[in-house]
């Protein structure tokens, strides 16, 4: 935790500009004099801003926008909340409400980015035009998918809120064989997964959309707690880097 002191009123606007989401914290920063704020940072990199509510024995808590994540304007950001000073109830409220909204928003941002990457790749590269090694921007888009896909797969396989049919289960097995997390080094080598023969980049181009859509469907169908578990699992890499300009401007958002 660190404390930021705003000896000049204009300085508190730096915090307002850095928030991800609206709500009572942003309103307070824009309308009232705020002398200081506490910034809480978790081991995973999530930063929360805590400000004392003027004229009330309450505190406003909001999320600071992740610095290394492309923030999708179509995703509703997590709104700040107001809590009482009692530590345990406040922590529970932050975890069950604010952080739940944060993880769901991050989950949606990541899925949208992966979907936009694929839409851009399909438009920019016709069959037979992919080089070996692949073009730089195409390789970057594939790297973003490869970084987050193992966590999406792991979350889907452990999420009980969305029942998968036989076709979906087989699809997950196929994606897991190529993009899933390898087992611990201490595992019996005889039980280790064989190296897949399928070209990962080709599989991404032809079937990556299926994994994104399956994750979206599971997120929509899951109750709050299950959706939170799914989002936390997919948020393991703190955030994905910003996509190429062509991807960020893609009109083919599902």
Buried (B, 14 or more C-beta within 10 A) or exposed (E): EEEBEBEEEEEBBEBBEBBBBBBBBBEBBEEEEBEEBBBBEEEEEBBBBBBBBEEEEBBBBBBBBBEEBBBBEEBEBBBBBBBEEEEEEBEEBBEBBBBBBBBBBBBBBBBBBBBBBBBBBBEBBEEEEBEEEBBEBBEBBBEBBBBBBBBBBBBBBEBEBBEBEEEBEEBBEBBBBBBBEEEEEEEEEEEEEEEBEEEBBEBBBEBBBBBBEBBBBBBEEBEEEBBBBBBBBBBBEEBBEBBBEBBBEBEEEE
